[in-house]
Amino acid sequence: MKLKTLITAATVACFALGASAKDGDSVINYEQLDAQMNAAQDEARAYLDTFFANILDENGFSQDGSGVKVAFPIGGDSVEVIWVSPFGQRDGQFIGVLANRPRDIEGYSVGDTITFERDQIRDWYVFGPNGKMFGSYTTRVMLADMSADAAAQLAEMLANPPVPADW
């Protein structure tokens, strides 16, 4: 199974500005057995309950400046992993807005509403008050596979450590 992960420096910069990425999203393919990517996803999912407790309001809606990266089936054993923001949860079901332009998710475009399950979530992010992005574990792995300029721009945006100290 190939994981098609969509993210670019422009995409993350759009999150910071509250906009959506459109044309020009890069696709970086990771095999299902990519140890670094799987470890990043596992670490992100280990903090999901804490993330939800801190960013979902009493009605189950996400705060501005946050999102989740979700794996959507695209045929066979393949999935496309894409950012969803904003999103919400009600009765165990999630619903959100595609923040990137899908490459292979049939019938969907950037800005479309889509439903998903918790077990499809692979990563999360939230911008802190200082403008730094917490979470985004998969993005941290992807830095090594990006151009030096894109990686530098993203690295500047990422908070270290990846989880807010007050969580």
C-alpha positions as CSV (number, residue, x, y, z in Angstrom):
1,M,0.0,0.0,0.0
2,K,1.3,3.5,-0.8
3,L,0.4,6.4,1.4
4,K,0.1,9.5,-0.7
5,T,0.7,12.4,1.6
6,L,-0.1,15.9,0.4
7,I,1.8,18.7,1.9
8,T,3.9,21.6,0.7
9,A,5.4,24.7,2.2
10,A,2.5,26.6,0.6
11,T,0.0,24.3,2.2
12,V,1.3,24.8,5.7
13,A,1.6,28.6,5.1
14,C,-2.0,28.6,4.0
15,F,-3.0,27.0,7.3
16,A,-1.2,29.8,9.1
17,L,-3.2,32.3,7.1
18,G,-6.5,30.5,7.5
19,A,-6.7,29.8,3.7
20,S,-6.8,26.6,1.8
21,A,-4.2,25.2,-0.5
22,K,-5.3,24.7,-4.1
23,D,-3.2,24.0,-7.2
24,G,0.4,23.0,-6.9
25,D,0.2,20.6,-4.0
26,S,3.2,18.3,-4.1
27,V,2.7,14.6,-3.5
28,I,5.3,12.7,-1.6
29,N,4.7,8.9,-1.6
30,Y,5.6,6.8,1.4
31,E,5.3,3.0,1.5
32,Q,3.1,1.5,4.1
33,L,6.2,0.0,5.8
34,D,8.2,3.3,6.0
35,A,9.5,3.1,9.6
36,Q,9.9,6.8,10.2
37,M,6.5,7.8,8.8
38,N,4.8,5.0,10.7
39,A,6.6,6.0,13.9
40,A,5.5,9.7,13.4
41,Q,1.9,8.6,12.9
42,D,2.0,6.4,16.0
43,E,3.3,9.3,18.1
44,A,0.7,11.7,16.7
45,R,-2.1,9.2,17.5
46,A,-0.8,8.7,21.0
47,Y,-1.7,12.3,21.7
48,L,-5.1,12.3,19.9
49,D,-7.2,12.3,23.1
50,T,-5.1,15.1,24.6
51,F,-5.4,17.0,21.3
52,F,-9.1,16.6,21.2
53,A,-9.5,17.6,24.8
54,N,-7.7,20.9,24.1
55,I,-9.0,21.9,20.7
56,L,-12.6,20.7,20.5
57,D,-15.2,23.0,22.0
58,E,-18.3,21.8,24.0
59,N,-20.1,21.2,20.7
60,G,-17.3,19.1,19.3
61,F,-16.0,21.7,16.8
62,S,-12.3,22.3,16.3
63,Q,-10.8,25.7,17.2
64,D,-9.4,27.9,14.5
65,G,-5.9,27.0,13.4
66,S,-6.2,23.3,14.0
67,G,-6.7,20.2,11.8
68,V,-6.2,16.5,11.3
69,K,-4.5,14.5,8.6
70,V,-6.8,11.7,7.5
71,A,-6.2,8.6,5.4
72,F,-8.9,8.1,2.8
73,P,-9.2,4.9,0.7
74,I,-8.6,5.4,-3.0
75,G,-8.9,1.8,-4.3
76,G,-7.3,-1.5,-3.5
77,D,-5.0,-1.2,-0.5
78,S,-4.1,2.4,-1.3
79,V,-5.0,5.5,0.7
80,E,-4.5,9.2,0.2
81,V,-3.5,11.0,3.4
82,I,-4.7,14.6,3.4
83,W,-5.3,17.5,5.9
84,V,-8.9,18.3,7.0
85,S,-9.6,21.6,8.6
86,P,-11.9,22.7,10.2
87,F,-13.4,19.5,11.6
88,G,-15.8,18.3,14.3
89,Q,-16.9,15.2,16.1
90,R,-20.4,14.1,17.1
91,D,-21.4,10.7,18.3
92,G,-18.1,9.2,17.3
93,Q,-18.4,10.4,13.7
94,F,-16.1,13.0,12.3
95,I,-16.8,15.6,9.6
96,G,-14.6,18.2,8.2
97,V,-13.4,20.2,5.2
98,L,-10.6,19.1,2.8
99,A,-7.8,21.6,3.3
100,N,-5.8,20.3,0.3
101,R,-6.7,19.5,-3.3
102,P,-7.1,15.7,-3.4
103,R,-5.2,13.9,-6.1
104,D,-7.0,10.6,-6.0
105,I,-10.1,10.9,-3.8
106,E,-12.9,10.4,-6.4
107,G,-15.6,13.1,-6.4
108,Y,-13.9,15.5,-4.0
109,S,-12.2,18.9,-4.2
110,V,-10.5,21.2,-1.8
111,G,-13.1,22.8,0.4
112,D,-15.5,19.9,0.2
113,T,-17.1,18.4,3.3
114,I,-16.1,14.8,4.1
115,T,-16.8,12.3,6.8
116,F,-14.2,10.0,8.4
117,E,-13.6,7.7,11.4
118,R,-11.1,8.2,14.2
119,D,-9.0,5.3,13.1
120,Q,-8.4,7.1,9.8
121,I,-6.6,10.0,11.5
122,R,-2.9,9.9,11.1
123,D,-1.7,13.3,12.4
124,W,-2.9,16.6,13.9
125,Y,-1.7,20.2,14.2
126,V,-2.7,23.3,16.1
127,F,-1.1,26.8,15.9
128,G,-0.1,28.1,19.3
129,P,-0.4,31.7,20.4
130,N,3.2,32.4,19.2
131,G,2.2,31.3,15.7
132,K,4.2,28.0,15.9
133,M,2.6,24.8,14.7
134,F,2.4,22.0,17.3
135,G,1.9,18.4,16.2
136,S,2.4,17.9,12.5
137,Y,4.5,14.8,13.2
138,T,4.4,13.6,9.6
139,T,5.5,16.9,8.3
140,R,8.6,16.7,10.5
141,V,9.5,13.4,8.8
142,M,8.8,14.9,5.3
143,L,11.3,17.7,5.8
144,A,14.1,15.4,4.6
145,D,12.3,14.8,1.3
146,M,11.5,18.4,0.5
147,S,13.6,21.1,-1.2
148,A,15.9,22.9,1.1
149,D,13.9,26.1,0.8
150,A,10.5,24.4,1.6
151,A,12.0,22.4,4.4
152,A,13.6,25.6,6.0
153,Q,10.3,27.5,5.7
154,L,8.4,24.6,7.4
155,A,11.0,24.0,10.0
156,E,10.7,27.6,11.1
157,M,7.0,27.2,11.6
158,L,7.2,24.0,13.7
159,A,7.1,24.2,17.5
160,N,9.6,22.2,19.5
161,P,8.7,20.2,21.3
162,P,5.7,19.1,19.2
163,V,3.2,19.1,22.1
164,P,2.3,22.3,24.1
165,A,3.9,22.3,27.6
166,D,0.5,23.1,29.2
167,W,-1.2,20.0,27.8
